[in-house]
Amino acid sequence: MLLVLVLVTIGVFLIVRLVPGDPAQMVLGLKARPEQIADMHHRLGLDQPIGKQFTSFVGTLLTTGDTGQSIAYNVSSRALVLDRLPVSLWLICCSAVLVVAISLPLAMTAALHKGSWVDQLVRIVPTITLGMPEFWVGLVFVLLFAVTLKIFPVGGTQPGIDGMLYSMALPSLTIALAQTPFIVRSLRTRILDVLQSDFVVTLRAAHLPERVIHRHVLRNALLPALQLYGMKISFLVGGTLVVEQVFGLKGVGSLLFSAITARDFPLIQAIAIYCALGVVLISVIVEILGGLIDYRVRGGAEQTMAGGVA
């Protein structure tokens, strides 16, 4: 975790400074005089050597958890991210739940009807969404369900938990459709492998109900899919940018878009680092859940720890 965060911190700091455009020029406008731009550079610390800028940046990050004042908004970059974070978290959580709600029944149905028209349909239809860009799917949903049918709002968020869920229906479905095919394909393959294992034959010989057998099969097939699921949730963190723009959501994604447009270095760095921290935490949570679901993972980890102690 620490190594990833250190590399992300260094990489983001260097990359944002390679992006064409002068933050001072973006703030002051095209008609700003050279002395005004020089004064802005001095106030922002952009006239200092790159090494000193990085040292100051890391020092502020370690002491306050902040990356400095936003150039465009003139407030703490951390405060801006925390203010927009709830909307993005709602979108990510709703999308993640929809991915599970769609993928599990589809994968189980396809595996239990291997080779049938149901299996072919489940394998083909979700794959079609892979060729559809998320912004295009989002625009189609807006035109169909918001403008034409008037079932969902065109954009923005509404107050309250019910209002937030209502507002997140189309955006989260847009994101979920792009991630579902990978989970369905992986989980279906794993379920087919588990169905051919010896313990399933034993359970059926004991005349256990099929629903009980299916529960055991699903539990044994979940681990590889869970790891892929964790990786896809990580993609959701970055995939909210386009979707938030399409649906007019005031989340971290839209904030990042405006920060890049304004060349707001501190704000870009804050968003990138906090997103990286979120991705790393998701990976750790997936590892922990993998140990809880599959005893073999937990047992391997315990043996490794025991060996290290010995």
DOROKE-134242 format. One record per residue: residue number from 1; x, y, z of N, C-alpha, C in turn. Coordinates in steps of 0.05 Angstrom, whole numbers, plus 32768, in hexadecimal, padded with zeros to 4 digits. Example, Ala and Ser with C-alpha at 12.3 -4.5 7.8 and 13.67 -1.06 7.14 Angstrom:
DOROKE-134242
   n  nc1  nc2  nc3 cac1 cac2 cac3  cc1  cc2  cc3
   1 8108 7F8E 809C 80F6 7FA6 809C 8108 7FBE 809C
   2 8101 7FD3 808E 8111 7FEB 808F 8102 8001 809D
This chain:
DOROKE-134242
   n  nc1  nc2  nc3 cac1 cac2 cac3  cc1  cc2  cc3
   1 8011 7FE8 8000 8000 8000 8000 8011 8019 8000
   2 8025 8019 8012 8036 8031 8014 8046 8035 7FFA
   3 8050 8020 7FEE 8060 8023 7FD6 804F 802E 7FBF
   4 8036 8024 7FBD 8024 802D 7FA8 801E 804B 7FAC
   5 8018 8052 7FC4 8011 806E 7FCA 8029 8081 7FC5
   6 8041 8078 7FCC 8059 8088 7FC7 805D 808C 7FA9
   7 805B 8076 7F9A 805F 8078 7F7D 8049 808A 7F70
   8 8030 8087 7F79 801B 8098 7F6F 8020 80B5 7F75
   9 8029 80BB 7F8D 802E 80D7 7F95 8044 80E3 7F84
  10 805A 80D4 7F7F 806F 80DF 7F6E 8066 80E1 7F52
  11 8058 80CD 7F48 804F 80CD 7F2C 803C 80E4 7F26
  12 8028 80E8 7F38 8014 80FD 7F34 8022 8118 7F34
  13 8034 811D 7F48 8041 8136 7F4A 8050 813D 7F30
  14 805E 812A 7F25 806E 812F 7F0C 805C 8131 7EF4
  15 8048 8121 7EF2 8037 8120 7ED9 8027 8139 7ED6
  16 801C 8143 7EEC 800B 815B 7EE9 801B 8173 7EE0
  17 8035 8173 7EE5 8046 8189 7EDD 804F 8186 7EC0
  18 804A 816F 7EB4 8050 816B 7E97 8038 8173 7E86
  19 8021 8177 7E92 8009 817F 7E83 800C 819B 7E79
  20 8008 81A0 7E5F 800B 81BB 7E54 7FF7 81CE 7E61
  21 8000 81E7 7E65 7FEE 81FB 7E71 7FFA 8206 7E8A
  22 7FF6 8220 7E8F 8000 822D 7EA7 7FE9 8233 7EBA
  23 7FEA 8228 7ED2 7FD4 822E 7EE5 7FCF 824B 7EEA
  24 7FE5 825B 7EEC 7FE2 8278 7EF0 7FD4 8285 7ED9
  25 7FDB 827D 7EC1 7FCE 8288 7EA9 7FB0 8280 7EA9
  26 7FA9 8268 7EB1 7F8E 825F 7EB2 7F7D 826F 7EC6
  27 7F89 8276 7EDD 7F7B 8285 7EF2 7F78 82A3 7EEA
  28 7F8E 82AF 7EE0 7F8E 82CC 7EDA 7F82 82D3 7EBF
  29 7F81 82BF 7EAD 7F76 82C5 7E93 7F8C 82CB 7E7E
  30 7F84 82CB 7E65 7F97 82CF 7E4F 7FA2 82EB 7E4E
  31 7F94 82FE 7E5A 7F9E 831A 7E58 7FAF 8322 7E70
  32 7FB7 830F 7E81 7FC7 8315 7E98 7FE3 831E 7E90
  33 7FEE 8332 7E9E 8008 833C 7E98 801E 8329 7EA3
  34 8036 8329 7E97 804B 8317 7EA0 8051 831A 7EBE
  35 8051 8333 7EC9 8057 8336 7EE5 8042 832A 7EF7
  36 8029 832A 7EED 8013 831E 7EFD 8017 82FF 7EFE
  37 801E 82F4 7EE7 8023 82D7 7EE5 803B 82CF 7EF7
  38 8050 82E0 7EF7 8067 82DA 7F07 8060 82DC 7F25
  39 8050 82EF 7F2C 8047 82F1 7F48 8036 82DA 7F50
  40 8025 82D0 7F3F 8014 82B9 7F44 8026 82A0 7F47
  41 803A 829D 7F36 804D 8286 7F38 805B 8287 7F53
  42 8062 829F 7F5D 8070 82A0 7F77 805D 8299 7F8D
  43 8044 82A2 7F8D 8031 829C 7FA2 802A 827E 7FA2
  44 802A 8272 7F8B 8023 8255 7F89 803C 8243 7F8D
  45 8053 824F 7F8E 806C 8240 7F91 8075 8232 7F78
  46 806A 823A 7F61 8072 822E 7F48 808C 8238 7F3D
  47 8097 824D 7F49 80B1 8257 7F40 80C8 8249 7F4F
  48 80C2 8238 7F61 80D7 822A 7F70 80E1 8211 7F60
  49 80F9 8207 7F67 8102 81EE 7F5A 80EF 81D7 7F5E
  50 80EE 81C5 7F4B 80DB 81AF 7F4D 80DF 819E 7F66
  51 80F9 819B 7F6F 80FE 818B 7F87 80F2 8198 7F9F
  52 80F5 81B3 7FA1 80E9 81C1 7FB8 80CB 81C0 7FB8
  53 80BF 81C2 7FA0 80A2 81BF 7F9E 8099 81A4 7FA8
  54 80A7 818F 7FA0 80A0 8174 7FA8 80A3 8171 7FC7
  55 80B8 817B 7FD2 80BC 8179 7FEF 80A6 8187 7FFE
  56 809F 819F 7FF5 8089 81AE 8001 806F 819F 7FFF
  57 806A 8193 7FE7 8051 8184 7FE2 804F 816C 7FF5
  58 8065 815C 7FF7 8065 8145 8008 8062 814D 8026
  59 8070 8162 802E 806E 816B 8049 8052 8173 8051
  60 8044 8182 8040 8028 8189 8045 8016 8171 8046
  61 801B 815E 8034 800B 8146 8033 800E 8135 804C
  62 8026 8132 8056 802B 8121 806D 8021 812E 8087
  63 8023 8149 8089 801C 8157 80A1 7FFE 815D 80A4
  64 7FF1 8163 808D 7FD5 816B 808E 7FC3 8158 807E
  65 7FCE 8146 806E 7FBE 8135 805D 7FB2 8144 8046
  66 7FBD 815C 8040 7FB3 816D 802B 7FC9 8170 8016
  67 7FC1 8179 7FFE 7FD5 817E 7FE9 7FD8 819B 7FE3
  68 7FCD 81AC 7FF4 7FCF 81C9 7FF1 7FB5 81D6 7FE9
  69 7FB6 81F0 7FE5 7F9F 8200 7FDD 7F99 81FC 7FC0
  70 7F80 81F9 7FB9 7F78 81F7 7F9D 7F7D 8212 7F8F
  71 7F89 8210 7F78 7F8F 8229 7F69 7F76 8236 7F5F
  72 7F63 8226 7F54 7F4B 8231 7F48 7F37 8239 7F5D
  73 7F34 822B 7F73 7F1F 8230 7F87 7F2A 823F 7F9F
  74 7F44 8240 7FA3 7F51 824E 7FB9 7F48 8244 7FD4
  75 7F43 822B 7FD6 7F3C 821E 7FF0 7F4C 8204 7FF1
  76 7F4B 81F6 8008 7F59 81DD 800C 7F50 81C8 7FF7
  77 7F64 81BC 7FEA 7F5D 81A7 7FD7 7F4F 818F 7FE4
  78 7F58 8189 7FFD 7F4C 8173 800C 7F2E 8179 8012
  79 7F29 8192 8019 7F0D 819A 801F 7EFB 8197 8006
  80 7F06 819E 7FEF 7EF7 819B 7FD6 7EF0 817E 7FD0
  81 7F05 816D 7FD3 7F01 8150 7FCE 7EEC 8144 7FE1
  82 7EEF 814B 7FFB 7EDC 8140 800F 7EC0 814A 800A
  83 7EBD 8162 8000 7EA3 816D 7FFA 7E95 815E 7FE3
  84 7EA5 8156 7FCF 7E9A 8148 7FB8 7E99 812A 7FBB
  85 7EA7 811F 7FCF 7EAB 8102 7FD2 7E91 80F3 7FD6
  86 7E7D 80FD 7FE6 7E65 80EC 7FEA 7E56 80E5 7FD1
  87 7E55 80F7 7FBE 7E47 80F1 7FA4 7E55 80DB 7F95
  88 7E70 80DC 7F94 7E7F 80C7 7F86 7E7D 80AD 7F95
  89 7E7D 80AD 7FAF 7E7A 8094 7FBE 7E5F 8087 7FBA
  90 7E4A 8098 7FB9 7E30 808D 7FB2 7E30 8080 7F97
  91 7E3C 808D 7F84 7E3D 8082 7F68 7E4D 8068 7F67
  92 7E64 8067 7F74 7E74 804F 7F74 7E66 8038 7F82
  93 7E5A 803E 7F9A 7E4D 8028 7FA9 7E35 801E 7F9A
  94 7E24 802F 7F8F 7E0D 8026 7F80 7E15 8016 7F67
  95 7E2A 801F 7F5A 7E34 8010 7F42 7E3F 7FF4 7F4A
  96 7E4D 7FF3 7F61 7E58 7FDA 7F6A 7E42 7FC6 7F71
  97 7E2D 7FD0 7F7E 7E16 7FBF 7F86 7E08 7FB5 7F6D
  98 7E05 7FC6 7F59 7DF8 7FBE 7F40 7E08 7FA9 7F31
  99 7E22 7FAC 7F32 7E34 7F98 7F24 7E2F 7F7C 7F30
 100 7E2D 7F7B 7F4B 7E28 7F61 7F58 7E0C 7F57 7F52
 101 7DF9 7F69 7F54 7DDD 7F61 7F50 7DD8 7F57 7F33
 102 7DE7 7F61 7F20 7DE4 7F58 7F04 7DF5 7F40 7EFF
 103 7E0D 7F40 7F09 7E21 7F2B 7F01 7E1B 7F10 7F0D
 104 7E15 7F0F 7F27 7E11 7EF5 7F34 7DFB 7EE4 7F28
 105 7DE2 7EEF 7F25 7DCE 7EDE 7F19 7DD3 7ED6 7EFC
 106 7DDF 7EE9 7EEC 7DE5 7EE3 7ED1 7DFA 7ECD 7ECE
 107 7E10 7ECF 7EDE 7E25 7EBB 7EDD 7E1B 7EA0 7EE6
 108 7E0B 7E9F 7EFC 7E01 7E86 7F06 7DED 7E79 7EF2
 109 7DDC 7E89 7EE6 7DC9 7E7F 7ED2 7DD8 7E74 7EBA
 110 7DEC 7E82 7EB0 7DFA 7E79 7E99 7E09 7E5F 7E9E
 111 7E16 7E5D 7EB6 7E25 7E45 7EBD 7E12 7E2D 7EC0
 112 7DFB 7E31 7ECC 7DE8 7E1A 7ED0 7DDA 7E11 7EB7
 113 7DDB 7E22 7EA2 7DCF 7E1C 7E88 7DE4 7E1C 7E72
 114 7DFB 7E11 7E78 7E12 7E12 7E66 7E0A 7E07 7E4A
 115 7E11 7E16 7E35 7E0C 7E0D 7E1A 7DF0 7E13 7E0F
 116 7DDE 7E1C 7E21 7DC3 7E21 7E18 7DC1 7E3D 7E0D
 117 7DA9 7E44 7E03 7DA5 7E5F 7DF8 7DA6 7E74 7E0E
 118 7D9F 7E6C 7E26 7DA1 7E7E 7E3D 7DBE 7E85 7E42
 119 7DD0 7E71 7E41 7DEC 7E76 7E45 7DF7 7E88 7E30
 120 7DF0 7E82 7E17 7DFA 7E93 7E01 7DF0 7EB0 7E03
 121 7DD7 7EB3 7E0C 7DCC 7ECE 7E0F 7DDA 7EDD 7E25
 122 7DDF 7ED0 7E3B 7DED 7EDD 7E51 7E09 7EE5 7E4A
 123 7E16 7ED4 7E39 7E32 7EDA 7E32 7E34 7EEF 7E1C
 124 7E1F 7EF2 7E0B 7E21 7F05 7DF5 7E18 7F20 7DFD
 125 7E00 7F22 7E0A 7DF4 7F3C 7E0F 7E06 7F4E 7E20
 126 7E11 7F45 7E37 7E22 7F57 7E47 7E3B 7F5F 7E38
 127 7E45 7F4E 7E26 7E5D 7F54 7E17 7E58 7F6C 7E04
 128 7E3F 7F6F 7DFB 7E39 7F86 7DE9 7E3F 7FA0 7DF6
 129 7E3B 7FA2 7E10 7E3F 7FBB 7E1E 7E5D 7FC3 7E1F
 130 7E6F 7FAF 7E1A 7E8B 7FB5 7E1A 7E93 7FC9 7E04
 131 7E84 7FC8 7DEE 7E8A 7FD9 7DD7 7E7C 7FF4 7DD9
 132 7E6E 7FF9 7DEF 7E5F 8012 7DF2 7E6D 8024 7E06
 133 7E77 803B 7DFD 7E84 804E 7E10 7E70 8057 7E26
 134 7E7A 805B 7E3E 7E69 8062 7E54 7E5A 807C 7E4F
 135 7E68 808F 7E43 7E5A 80A9 7E3F 7E43 80A6 7E2B
 136 7E46 8094 7E18 7E31 808F 7E04 7E19 8081 7E11
 137 7E1F 806D 7E21 7E09 805F 7E30 7DFB 8072 7E42
 138 7E0A 8083 7E50 7DFE 8096 7E62 7DEB 80AA 7E53
 139 7DF4 80B3 7E3C 7DE3 80C5 7E2C 7DCA 80B8 7E22
 140 7DCC 809E 7E1A 7DB5 808F 7E11 7DA1 808C 7E28
 141 7DAB 8086 7E40 7D9A 8083 7E58 7D8C 809D 7E5E
 142 7D9A 80B3 7E5C 7D8E 80CE 7E62 7D78 80D3 7E4E
 143 7D7D 80CF 7E34 7D69 80D4 7E1F 7D51 80C2 7E23
 144 7D55 80A8 7E2A 7D3F 8095 7E2B 7D30 8097 7E45
 145 7D3E 8095 7E5C 7D30 8093 7E75 7D2A 80AE 7E83
 146 7D3A 80C3 7E7C 7D36 80DD 7E88 7D26 80F0 7E77
 147 7D2F 80F2 7E5E 7D22 8106 7E4C 7D08 80FB 7E41
 148 7D08 80E2 7E36 7CF1 80D7 7E29 7CDC 80CC 7E3D
 149 7CE5 80B9 7E4D 7CD3 80AC 7E60 7CCF 80BB 7E7A
 150 7CE2 80CD 7E80 7CE0 80DE 7E99 7CDE 80CD 7EB2
 151 7CEC 80B6 7EB2 7CEC 80A5 7ECA 7D01 80AE 7EDE
 152 7D19 80B6 7ED4 7D2F 80BE 7EE5 7D37 80DB 7EDF
 153 7D45 80E8 7EF1 7D4D 8104 7EEC 7D63 8105 7ED7
 154 7D64 811C 7EC9 7D79 811F 7EB4 7D94 8120 7EC0
 155 7D97 812C 7ED7 7DB2 812E 7EE4 7DAF 813A 7F00
 156 7DC6 813C 7F0D 7DC7 8147 7F28 7DBF 8133 7F3D
 157 7DBE 813C 7F56 7DB6 812A 7F6C 7D9F 8137 7F7B
 158 7D90 8126 7F88 7D79 812F 7F98 7D7E 8129 7FB6
 159 7D73 8138 7FC8 7D79 8135 7FE5 7D6D 811B 7FF0
 160 7D79 8112 8006 7D6F 80FA 8013 7D7A 80E0 8007
 161 7D79 80CA 8016 7D83 80B0 800C 7D73 80A7 7FF4
 162 7D58 80A9 7FF6 7D47 80A1 7FDF 7D4D 80B1 7FC7
 163 7D50 80CB 7FCB 7D57 80DD 7FB4 7D72 80D7 7FA8
 164 7D85 80D0 7FB9 7DA0 80CA 7FAF 7DA0 80B0 7F9F
 165 7D92 809C 7FA9 7D8F 8082 7F9B 7D81 8086 7F80
 166 7D6D 8097 7F80 7D5E 809D 7F68 7D70 80AB 7F54
 167 7D80 80BD 7F5D 7D92 80CC 7F4B 7DA8 80BA 7F40
 168 7DB1 80A6 7F50 7DC7 8095 7F48 7DBF 807E 7F37
 169 7DA6 807A 7F32 7D9D 8062 7F23 7DAA 8060 7F07
 170 7DA6 8075 7EF7 7DB1 8075 7EDC 7DD0 8076 7EDB
 171 7DDD 8088 7EEB 7DFA 8088 7EEA 7E07 806E 7EF3
 172 7DFD 8062 7F08 7E08 8049 7F12 7E03 8032 7EFF
 173 7DEC 8032 7EF2 7DE6 801D 7EDE 7DF9 8020 7EC6
 174 7DFE 8038 7EBE 7E11 803E 7EA8 7E2C 8032 7EAE
 175 7E36 8036 7EC6 7E51 802C 7ECD 7E50 800E 7ED1
 176 7E3B 8003 7EDD 7E39 7FE7 7EE2 7E39 7FD6 7EC8
 177 7E2B 7FE0 7EB4 7E29 7FD1 7E9B 7E44 7FCE 7E8E
 178 7E56 7FE1 7E93 7E71 7FDF 7E87 7E83 7FCB 7E95
 179 7E7D 7FC5 7EAE 7E8E 7FB3 7EBE 7E82 7F97 7EC1
 180 7E68 7F94 7EBC 7E5B 7F7A 7EC0 7E66 7F64 7EAF
 181 7E6B 7F68 7E95 7E74 7F51 7E84 7E8D 7F43 7E8F
 182 7EA0 7F52 7E9A 7EB9 7F45 7EA4 7EB2 7F33 7EBC
 183 7EA1 7F3C 7ECE 7E9A 7F2C 7EE6 7E8A 7F14 7EDE
 184 7E77 7F17 7ECB 7E66 7F00 7EC2 7E78 7EEB 7EB5
 185 7E8A 7EF3 7EA4 7E9B 7EE0 7E97 7EAD 7ED1 7EAA
 186 7EB9 7EDF 7EBD 7ECB 7ED2 7ED0 7EBC 7EC0 7EE3
 187 7EA5 7EC9 7EED 7E96 7EB9 7F01 7E8A 7EA1 7EF4
 188 7E80 7EA4 7EDB 7E75 7E8D 7ECD 7E89 7E77 7EC9
 189 7EA1 7E7E 7EC0 7EB7 7E6B 7EBC 7EBE 7E5C 7ED6
 190 7EBF 7E6C 7EEC 7EC7 7E60 7F06 7EB0 7E4D 7F10
 191 7E97 7E55 7F0C 7E81 7E44 7F15 7E81 7E2A 7F06
 192 7E86 7E2B 7EEC 7E88 7E12 7EDC 7E9E 7DFF 7EE6
 193 7EB4 7E0B 7EEE 7ECA 7DFA 7EF9 7EC2 7DEE 7F14
 194 7EB5 7DFD 7F25 7EAD 7DF3 7F3F 7E97 7DDD 7F3C
 195 7E85 7DE1 7F29 7E70 7DCD 7F25 7E7B 7DB2 7F1D
 196 7E93 7DB1 7F12 7E9F 7D97 7F0A 7EB1 7D8C 7F20
 197 7EB3 7D99 7F37 7EC4 7D8F 7F4C 7EB8 7D78 7F5B
 198 7EC8 7D6A 7F6A 7EBF 7D51 7F78 7EAB 7D57 7F8E
 199 7EAF 7D6E 7F9C 7E9D 7D72 7FB2 7E80 7D77 7FA9
 200 7E7C 7D82 7F91 7E61 7D86 7F86 7E54 7D6A 7F80
 201 7E64 7D58 7F76 7E5A 7D3D 7F71 7E52 7D30 7F8B
 202 7E62 7D34 7FA0 7E5B 7D29 7FBA 7E42 7D35 7FC5
 203 7E3F 7D4F 7FC3 7E27 7D5C 7FCD 7E0E 7D52 7FBE
 204 7E10 7D4E 7FA4 7DF9 7D45 7F95 7DF3 7D27 7F9C
 205 7E08 7D18 7FA1 7E04 7CFC 7FAA 7DF6 7CFA 7FC5
 206 7DF9 7D0F 7FD5 7DEC 7D10 7FEF 7DCF 7D1B 7FED
 207 7DC7 7D20 7FD4 7DAB 7D2A 7FCE 7DA5 7D44 7FDC
 208 7DB8 7D56 7FDD 7DB3 7D70 7FE8 7DA4 7D81 7FD4
 209 7D93 7D93 7FDD 7D84 7DA4 7FCA 7D97 7DB4 7FB8
 210 7D8F 7DBA 7FA0 7DA0 7DC8 7F8D 7DA7 7DE4 7F97
 211 7D94 7DF1 7FA5 7D9A 7E0C 7FAE 7DB1 7E0C 7FC3
 212 7DB3 7DF7 7FD3 7DC9 7DF4 7FE6 7DE3 7DEF 7FD7
 213 7DE2 7DDE 7FC3 7DFA 7DD9 7FB3 7E03 7DF2 7FA4
 214 7DF0 7E01 7F9A 7DF7 7E1A 7F8C 7E04 7E2E 7F9E
 215 7DFB 7E2F 7FB7 7E07 7E41 7FCB 7E24 7E3A 7FD0
 216 7E2A 7E20 7FD2 7E46 7E17 7FD6 7E57 7E1D 7FBD
 217 7E4B 7E18 7FA6 7E59 7E1D 7F8D 7E60 7E3A 7F8A
 218 7E4D 7E4B 7F90 7E51 7E68 7F8D 7E67 7E72 7FA0
 219 7E67 7E68 7FB8 7E7B 7E70 7FCC 7E97 7E68 7FC3
 220 7E9A 7E50 7FB8 7EB4 7E48 7FAE 7EBD 7E56 7F95
 221 7EAA 7E61 7F86 7EB0 7E6E 7F6C 7EB5 7E8C 7F70
 222 7EAF 7E97 7F87 7EAE 7EB4 7F8B 7ECA 7EC0 7F8C
 223 7EDE 7EB2 7F95 7EF8 7EBF 7F9B 7F05 7ECB 7F82
 224 7F08 7EBD 7F6C 7F14 7ECA 7F54 7F03 7EE1 7F4A
 225 7EE8 7EDE 7F4B 7ED7 7EF3 7F42 7ED8 7F0B 7F55
 226 7EDC 7F05 7F6F 7EDF 7F1B 7F83 7EF8 7F2C 7F7E
 227 7F0D 7F1F 7F77 7F26 7F2D 7F71 7F22 7F3F 7F58
 228 7F15 7F34 7F43 7F10 7F44 7F2C 7EFC 7F5A 7F32
 229 7EE9 7F54 7F44 7ED5 7F68 7F4C 7EE3 7F80 7F5A
 230 7EF6 7F79 7F6B 7F05 7F8E 7F79 7F14 7FA0 7F65
 231 7F1F 7F94 7F51 7F2D 7FA3 7F3D 7F1A 7FB5 7F2D
 232 7F02 7FAA 7F27 7EEF 7FBA 7F18 7EE4 7FD1 7F29
 233 7EE1 7FCD 7F43 7ED9 7FE4 7F54 7EEF 7FF9 7F54
 234 7F08 7FF1 7F52 7F1D 8005 7F4F 7F1A 8015 7F36
 235 7F11 8008 7F20 7F0C 8016 7F07 7EF5 8029 7F0A
 236 7EE2 8022 7F1B 7ECB 8034 7F1F 7ED3 804F 7F2A
 237 7EE9 804E 7F3B 7EF2 8067 7F47 7EFB 807B 7F31
 238 7F08 8071 7F1C 7F10 8082 7F06 7EFB 8086 7EF1
 239 7EE8 8072 7EF0 7ED4 8073 7EDB 7EBD 8086 7EE1
 240 7EBC 8092 7EF9 7EA7 80A4 7EFF 7EAA 80BF 7EF1
 241 7EC2 80C5 7EE7 7EC7 80DF 7EDB 7EB4 80E6 7EC5
 242 7EB2 80D4 7EB1 7EA2 80D8 7E9A 7E84 80D7 7EA1
 243 7E7D 80C4 7EB2 7E60 80C1 7EB9 7E56 80D9 7EC9
 244 7E66 80E3 7EDB 7E5E 80FA 7EEA 7E5A 8112 7ED8
 245 7E6A 8115 7EC3 7E67 812B 7EB1 7E4D 8128 7EA1
 246 7E47 810F 7E99 7E2F 810A 7E88 7E15 8110 7E98
 247 7E15 8108 7EB2 7DFD 810B 7EC2 7DFD 8123 7ED4
 248 7E11 8134 7ED1 7E12 814D 7EE1 7E15 8149 7EFE
 249 7E24 8134 7F07 7E28 812F 7F23 7E40 813E 7F2E
 250 7E3C 814B 7F44 7E52 815B 7F50 7E63 8149 7F63
 251 7E72 8137 7F56 7E83 8125 7F65 7EA0 812B 7F61
 252 7EB1 8118 7F69 7ECE 811C 7F66 7ED6 811B 7F49
 253 7EC8 810B 7F39 7ECE 8109 7F1D 7ECB 8124 7F0E
 254 7EB5 8131 7F12 7EB1 814B 7F06 7EC4 8160 7F11
 255 7ECC 815D 7F2B 7EDF 816F 7F37 7EFB 816B 7F2A
 256 7F02 8152 7F24 7F1B 814D 7F17 7F1C 8158 7EFB
 257 7F05 8157 7EED 7F04 8162 7ED2 7F09 8180 7ED3
 258 7EFC 818E 7EE5 7F00 81AB 7EE7 7F1C 81B2 7EF1
 259 7F28 81A1 7F02 7F43 81A5 7F0B 7F58 81A2 7EF4
 260 7F53 818F 7EE3 7F65 818B 7ECC 7F63 81A2 7EB9
 261 7F4A 81AB 7EB4 7F46 81C1 7EA2 7F54 81DB 7EAC
 262 7F53 81DF 7EC7 7F60 81F7 7ED2 7F7D 81F3 7ED9
 263 7F88 81DB 7ED4 7FA4 81D5 7EDB 7FA8 81D9 7EF9
 264 7F95 81D1 7F09 7F96 81D5 7F26 7FA7 81BE 7F32
 265 7FC1 81C1 7F33 7FD3 81AC 7F3C 7FCC 81A1 7F58
 266 7FC9 81B1 7F6C 7FC3 81A6 7F87 7FA9 8195 7F87
 267 7F95 819E 7F79 7F7B 818F 7F79 7F7E 8175 7F69
 268 7F8B 8176 7F53 7F90 815D 7F43 7F9F 8149 7F54
 269 7FB4 8152 7F62 7FC4 8140 7F72 7FB3 8135 7F89
 270 7FA2 8145 7F95 7F92 813B 7FAB 7F7F 8125 7FA2
 271 7F71 812A 7F8B 7F5E 8116 7F81 7F6C 80FC 7F7A
 272 7F83 80FF 7F6C 7F92 80E7 7F64 7F9B 80D6 7F7C
 273 7FA6 80E4 7F90 7FB0 80D6 7FA7 7F9A 80C9 7FB7
 274 7F84 80D7 7FBB 7F6E 80CC 7FCA 7F61 80B4 7FBB
 275 7F5F 80B7 7FA1 7F55 80A0 7F91 7F67 8088 7F93
 276 7F81 808D 7F92 7F94 8077 7F94 7F92 8069 7FB0
 277 7F8E 807A 7FC5 7F8A 806F 7FDF 7F71 805D 7FE0
 278 7F5C 8067 7FD3 7F43 8057 7FD2 7F46 803D 7FC3
 279 7F55 803D 7FAD 7F5A 8025 7F9E 7F6A 8011 7FAE
 280 7F7F 801A 7FBC 7F8F 8009 7FCD 7F7E 7FFD 7FE4
 281 7F6E 800D 7FF0 7F5D 8002 8006 7F49 7FED 7FFB
 282 7F3E 7FF2 7FE3 7F2D 7FDE 7FD7 7F3B 7FC4 7FD3
 283 7F54 7FC5 7FCA 7F64 7FAC 7FC5 7F68 7F9D 7FE0
 284 7F6D 7FAC 7FF5 7F71 7F9F 800F 7F57 7F92 8019
 285 7F41 7FA0 8016 7F27 7F96 801E 7F20 7F7C 800E
 286 7F27 7F7C 7FF4 7F22 7F64 7FE4 7F32 7F4D 7FEE
 287 7F4C 7F52 7FF6 7F5C 7F3C 8000 7F50 7F31 801A
 288 7F47 7F43 802B 7F3B 7F3A 8045 7F22 7F2A 8040
 289 7F10 7F34 802E 7EF8 7F25 8027 7EFE 7F0A 801A
 290 7F14 7F09 800A 7F1C 7EF0 7FFE 7F23 7EDB 8013
 291 7F30 7EE4 8029 7F37 7ED1 803E 7F1E 7EC8 804E
 292 7F0A 7EDA 8050 7EF2 7ED2 805E 7EE1 7EBF 804E
 293 7EE1 7EC2 8033 7ED1 7EB1 8022 7EDE 7E96 801E
 294 7EF8 7E96 8019 7F06 7E7D 8012 7F1A 7E77 8028
 295 7F16 7E62 8037 7F28 7E5B 804D 7F44 7E55 8044
 296 7F48 7E4D 802A 7F62 7E47 8020 7F74 7E5F 8020
 297 7F68 7E76 8019 7F77 7E8F 8019 7F80 7E96 8035
 298 7F6C 7E94 8048 7F72 7E9B 8064 7F87 7E88 806F
 299 7F84 7E6E 8068 7F97 7E5B 8072 7FB3 7E5F 8067
 300 7FB5 7E67 804D 7FCF 7E6D 8041 7FDC 7E85 804F
 301 7FCC 7E99 8055 7FD6 7EB1 8062 7FE0 7EAB 807E
 302 7FD1 7E9A 808D 7FD9 7E92 80A8 7FF3 7E82 80A7
 303 7FF6 7E70 8093 800E 7E61 8091 8026 7E73 808B
 304 8022 7E87 807A 8037 7E99 8073 8040 7EA9 808B
 305 802D 7EB3 809C 8033 7EC1 80B4 8042 7EB0 80C7
 306 8039 7E96 80CA 8046 7E84 80DC 8062 7E7E 80D4
 307 8066 7E7B 80BA 8081 7E77 80B0 8093 7E8F 80B5
 308 8088 7EA7 80B2 8098 7EBF 80B7 80A0 7EC1 80D4
 309 808D 7EBA 80E7 8093 7EBB 8103 80A8 7EA6 810A
 310 80A5 7E8E 80FE 80B9 7E79 8103 80D5 7E82 80FA
